[in-house]
């Protein structure tokens, strides 16, 4: 199997880190913008889109700062890929950004970037910061 490529994208966002963290770390928050529905049991999260669902394991989280998941499909393959959503606050300007780190198949990078842009756009709508 081909190695995946690590991508990092930064999205400026007008929101407090505390509010933003609720939207990236809780099933109810994630289901507002990331998936149609999200359920969690302990560290296992189930993301549901239309008729498909994907399970992900919560790898780590830090309050008001970041959350990191690994798709179960990658875990079963023995891969160490993950996706992380990190909140970054500029110390001087206090501008808030979301940094998304993901691992993508080489031929799907453009598609994945567009998907993340759409997801973050949905998040901005929910936050009223679009």
Backbone as CSV, one residue per row, in Angstrom:
resi,resn,N_x,N_y,N_z,CA_x,CA_y,CA_z,C_x,C_y,C_z
1,UNK,0.836,-1.192,0.000,0.000,0.000,0.000,0.877,1.250,0.000
2,UNK,0.408,2.245,-0.738,1.164,3.492,-0.831,1.180,4.231,0.500
3,UNK,2.282,4.941,0.727,2.331,5.794,1.897,1.441,7.001,1.664
4,UNK,0.854,7.481,2.728,0.042,8.681,2.630,0.925,9.900,2.851
5,UNK,0.461,11.027,2.349,1.197,12.281,2.458,0.595,13.114,3.580
6,UNK,1.467,13.704,4.398,0.997,14.560,5.490,0.691,15.944,4.930
7,UNK,-0.500,16.437,5.217,-0.838,17.805,4.825,-1.202,18.597,6.077
8,UNK,-0.887,19.883,6.031,-1.272,20.795,7.107,-1.905,22.014,6.474
9,UNK,-3.056,22.396,6.992,-3.745,23.565,6.473,-4.111,24.475,7.638
10,UNK,-4.043,25.773,7.388,-4.381,26.733,8.437,-5.585,27.544,7.988
11,UNK,-6.542,27.692,8.897,-7.755,28.451,8.611,-7.968,29.493,9.702
12,UNK,-7.882,30.784,9.362,-8.198,31.815,10.356,-9.679,31.699,10.720
13,UNK,-9.995,31.910,11.977,-11.382,31.758,12.412,-11.669,32.750,13.538
14,UNK,-12.826,33.387,13.472,-13.186,34.382,14.495,-14.013,33.702,15.573
15,UNK,-13.322,33.264,16.609,-13.999,32.575,17.709,-13.040,32.493,18.884
16,UNK,-13.599,32.288,20.058,-12.724,32.088,21.212,-12.252,30.628,21.186
17,UNK,-11.034,30.363,21.638,-10.539,28.978,21.687,-11.461,28.066,22.502
18,UNK,-12.058,28.602,23.564,-12.917,27.782,24.421,-14.164,27.312,23.664
19,UNK,-14.797,28.229,22.931,-15.986,27.866,22.163,-15.605,26.906,21.032
20,UNK,-14.534,27.235,20.345,-14.061,26.410,19.237,-13.791,24.981,19.698
21,UNK,-13.183,24.859,20.862,-12.841,23.533,21.385,-14.089,22.669,21.557
22,UNK,-15.200,23.277,21.965,-16.448,22.517,22.116,-16.898,21.930,20.776
23,UNK,-16.635,22.669,19.692,-17.057,22.215,18.367,-16.118,21.173,17.756
24,UNK,-14.887,21.097,18.236,-13.967,20.103,17.660,-13.797,18.871,18.549
25,UNK,-14.295,18.921,19.796,-13.977,17.826,20.717,-15.184,17.055,21.226
26,UNK,-16.400,17.544,20.982,-17.581,16.844,21.501,-18.405,16.271,20.356
27,UNK,-19.059,15.142,20.580,-19.906,14.574,19.520,-20.962,15.571,19.029
28,UNK,-21.584,16.301,19.946,-22.615,17.256,19.516,-21.989,18.393,18.702
29,UNK,-20.818,18.852,19.117,-20.127,19.909,18.370,-19.705,19.442,16.989
30,UNK,-19.103,18.257,16.917,-18.646,17.715,15.635,-19.804,17.443,14.678
31,UNK,-20.959,17.058,15.218,-22.091,16.758,14.342,-22.736,18.038,13.797
32,UNK,-22.325,19.186,14.299,-22.827,20.453,13.764,-22.141,20.817,12.449
33,UNK,-20.911,20.302,12.228,-20.174,20.743,11.045,-19.340,19.649,10.366
34,UNK,-18.899,18.643,11.108,-17.947,17.678,10.549,-18.639,16.479,9.913
35,UNK,-19.684,15.990,10.553,-20.407,14.823,10.057,-21.890,15.037,10.316
36,UNK,-22.725,14.190,9.699,-24.168,14.314,9.915,-24.529,13.966,11.355
37,UNK,-23.809,13.000,11.898,-24.040,12.605,13.283,-22.739,12.033,13.851
38,UNK,-22.516,12.221,15.132,-21.313,11.704,15.789,-21.714,11.125,17.134
39,UNK,-21.270,9.906,17.371,-21.502,9.264,18.666,-20.157,8.901,19.263
40,UNK,-20.099,8.849,20.583,-18.845,8.413,21.189,-19.131,7.492,22.361
41,UNK,-18.213,6.570,22.528,-18.217,5.667,23.666,-16.785,5.608,24.157
42,UNK,-16.529,6.270,25.246,-15.146,6.330,25.723,-14.291,7.036,24.694
43,UNK,-13.232,6.353,24.250,-12.344,6.983,23.269,-12.694,6.610,21.831
44,UNK,-13.777,5.859,21.626,-14.208,5.504,20.268,-15.294,6.467,19.789
45,UNK,-15.063,7.071,18.638,-16.031,7.988,18.036,-16.544,7.369,16.743
46,UNK,-17.842,7.471,16.503,-18.429,7.010,15.253,-18.946,8.231,14.506
47,UNK,-18.411,8.433,13.295,-18.799,9.557,12.442,-19.730,9.022,11.366
48,UNK,-20.894,9.639,11.220,-21.898,9.149,10.276,-22.183,10.223,9.226
49,UNK,-22.053,9.813,7.946,-22.396,10.668,6.816,-23.379,9.886,5.955
50,UNK,-24.541,10.462,5.664,-25.555,9.783,4.853,-25.672,8.324,5.264
51,UNK,-25.256,7.410,4.371,-25.400,5.975,4.664,-24.097,5.324,5.112
52,UNK,-23.040,6.114,5.273,-21.772,5.484,5.655,-21.357,5.941,7.048
53,UNK,-20.579,5.083,7.691,-20.044,5.490,8.985,-18.602,5.035,9.098
54,UNK,-17.825,5.851,9.786,-16.414,5.568,10.025,-16.171,5.687,11.518
55,UNK,-15.363,4.778,12.023,-15.016,4.847,13.445,-13.597,5.382,13.583
56,UNK,-13.403,6.163,14.626,-12.079,6.715,14.899,-11.815,6.620,16.394
57,UNK,-10.545,6.439,16.711,-10.119,6.356,18.101,-9.540,7.706,18.504
58,UNK,-9.972,8.202,19.654,-9.415,9.439,20.189,-8.014,9.131,20.706
59,UNK,-7.009,9.766,20.097,-5.625,9.514,20.516,-5.199,10.446,21.640
60,UNK,-5.563,11.720,21.502,-5.208,12.670,22.553,-6.046,13.930,22.404
61,UNK,-6.150,14.647,23.510,-6.807,15.946,23.449,-6.247,16.810,24.560
62,UNK,-6.260,18.111,24.312,-5.819,19.060,25.311,-6.833,20.187,25.308
63,UNK,-7.424,20.428,26.441,-8.520,21.381,26.553,-8.185,22.735,25.916
64,UNK,-9.110,23.245,25.114,-9.009,24.526,24.407,-7.831,24.594,23.444
65,UNK,-7.240,23.437,23.111,-6.049,23.482,22.267,-6.092,22.543,21.067
66,UNK,-6.326,21.234,21.304,-6.265,20.310,20.162,-6.976,19.000,20.457
67,UNK,-7.265,18.283,19.349,-7.826,16.940,19.446,-7.238,16.121,18.306
68,UNK,-6.939,14.865,18.591,-6.280,14.008,17.595,-6.987,12.663,17.543
69,UNK,-7.316,12.227,16.318,-8.000,10.951,16.099,-7.218,10.065,15.137
70,UNK,-7.459,8.749,15.224,-6.968,7.819,14.207,-8.159,7.014,13.710
71,UNK,-8.333,6.976,12.383,-9.405,6.158,11.812,-9.134,4.700,12.136
72,UNK,-10.151,3.964,12.489,-10.004,2.556,12.840,-9.432,1.743,11.682
73,UNK,-9.807,2.102,10.457,-9.286,1.395,9.278,-7.765,1.490,9.232
74,UNK,-7.206,2.672,9.565,-5.748,2.831,9.602,-5.147,2.028,10.747
75,UNK,-5.837,2.040,11.880,-5.348,1.309,13.056,-5.263,-0.192,12.753
76,UNK,-6.306,-0.714,12.090,-6.334,-2.147,11.771,-5.242,-2.527,10.784
77,UNK,-4.859,-1.572,9.929,-3.774,-1.808,8.965,-2.409,-1.678,9.643
78,UNK,-2.413,-1.242,10.890,-1.145,-1.047,11.596,-0.487,0.279,11.257
79,UNK,-1.255,1.172,10.603,-0.702,2.469,10.227,-0.793,3.450,11.392
80,UNK,0.131,4.389,11.414,0.128,5.372,12.502,-0.410,6.724,12.035
81,UNK,-1.169,6.727,10.934,-1.753,7.974,10.446,-2.786,8.489,11.440
82,UNK,-3.025,9.786,11.398,-3.998,10.397,12.286,-4.515,11.668,11.626
83,UNK,-5.547,12.251,12.206,-5.882,13.625,11.839,-6.032,14.411,13.123
84,UNK,-5.568,15.632,13.063,-5.548,16.476,14.243,-6.130,17.835,13.896
85,UNK,-6.915,18.370,14.806,-7.447,19.721,14.671,-6.897,20.494,15.861
86,UNK,-6.092,21.513,15.554,-5.402,22.268,16.597,-5.854,23.728,16.560
87,UNK,-6.061,24.299,17.707,-6.428,25.713,17.812,-5.153,26.484,18.124
88,UNK,-4.869,27.480,17.298,-3.656,28.265,17.497,-4.037,29.728,17.706
89,UNK,-3.490,30.327,18.742,-3.762,31.735,19.023,-2.451,32.505,18.891
90,UNK,-2.466,33.523,18.031,-1.287,34.363,17.863,-1.076,35.178,19.141
91,UNK,0.116,35.080,19.710,0.383,35.739,20.993,0.256,37.250,20.935
92,UNK,0.596,37.837,19.784,0.575,39.292,19.670,-0.801,39.804,19.256
93,UNK,-1.332,39.261,18.157,-2.598,39.784,17.633,-3.819,39.123,18.261
94,UNK,-3.609,37.987,18.918,-4.694,37.182,19.502,-5.619,36.585,18.433
95,UNK,-5.162,36.617,17.161,-5.945,35.993,16.094,-5.984,34.491,16.323
96,UNK,-7.138,33.899,16.065,-7.330,32.461,16.265,-7.354,31.763,14.916
97,UNK,-6.646,30.654,14.826,-6.650,29.833,13.615,-6.859,28.382,14.000
98,UNK,-7.359,27.631,13.034,-7.430,26.177,13.188,-6.366,25.606,12.277
99,UNK,-5.557,24.710,12.811,-4.558,24.015,12.016,-5.039,22.567,11.886
100,UNK,-5.249,22.131,10.653,-5.681,20.758,10.402,-4.484,19.980,9.868
101,UNK,-4.193,18.842,10.499,-3.157,17.935,10.014,-3.852,16.641,9.628
102,UNK,-3.563,16.147,8.426,-4.207,14.923,7.953,-3.222,14.178,7.071
103,UNK,-3.477,12.899,6.864,-2.648,12.069,5.990,-3.524,11.562,4.862
104,UNK,-3.085,11.799,3.623,-3.918,11.575,2.448,-3.156,10.753,1.411
105,UNK,-3.907,9.918,0.686,-3.318,9.215,-0.458,-2.853,10.284,-1.458
106,UNK,-1.729,10.027,-2.127,-1.134,11.027,-3.009,-2.106,11.538,-4.078
107,UNK,-2.908,10.646,-4.631,-3.814,11.059,-5.715,-5.111,11.695,-5.200
108,UNK,-5.236,11.860,-3.890,-6.464,12.433,-3.324,-6.210,13.729,-2.548
109,UNK,-4.999,14.284,-2.661,-4.629,15.453,-1.866,-5.528,16.655,-2.172
110,UNK,-5.707,16.974,-3.456,-6.530,18.143,-3.820,-7.961,17.977,-3.324
111,UNK,-8.493,16.780,-3.518,-9.856,16.472,-3.081,-9.978,16.626,-1.567
112,UNK,-8.999,16.108,-0.842,-9.018,16.172,0.623,-8.928,17.618,1.106
113,UNK,-8.069,18.414,0.471,-7.941,19.815,0.868,-9.266,20.541,0.650
114,UNK,-9.918,20.248,-0.470,-11.202,20.888,-0.748,-12.251,20.461,0.288
115,UNK,-12.221,19.188,0.655,-13.154,18.686,1.655,-12.957,19.406,2.990
116,UNK,-11.696,19.543,3.420,-11.417,20.248,4.680,-11.851,21.709,4.592
117,UNK,-11.590,22.353,3.436,-12.013,23.748,3.272,-13.523,23.866,3.423
118,UNK,-14.259,22.920,2.847,-15.720,22.927,2.964,-16.157,22.678,4.404
119,UNK,-15.487,21.727,5.076,-15.829,21.421,6.467,-15.611,22.644,7.361
120,UNK,-14.462,23.291,7.205,-14.145,24.454,8.035,-15.078,25.617,7.694
121,UNK,-15.469,25.704,6.437,-16.448,26.717,6.037,-17.772,26.477,6.771
122,UNK,-18.183,25.212,6.866,-19.397,24.858,7.613,-19.238,25.232,9.090
123,UNK,-18.063,24.970,9.646,-17.795,25.307,11.047,-17.933,26.816,11.255
124,UNK,-17.376,27.601,10.328,-17.463,29.061,10.441,-18.920,29.512,10.396
125,UNK,-19.748,28.858,9.565,-21.175,29.201,9.487,-21.842,28.953,10.832
126,UNK,-21.546,27.779,11.409,-22.142,27.414,12.690,-21.733,28.409,13.784
127,UNK,-20.483,28.854,13.722,-19.972,29.792,14.726,-20.422,31.226,14.472
128,UNK,-20.959,31.455,13.260,-21.351,32.814,12.888,-20.156,33.683,12.573
129,UNK,-19.049,33.050,12.167,-17.840,33.846,11.879,-17.494,33.811,10.396
130,UNK,-18.451,33.387,9.560,-18.176,33.292,8.111,-18.162,34.672,7.488
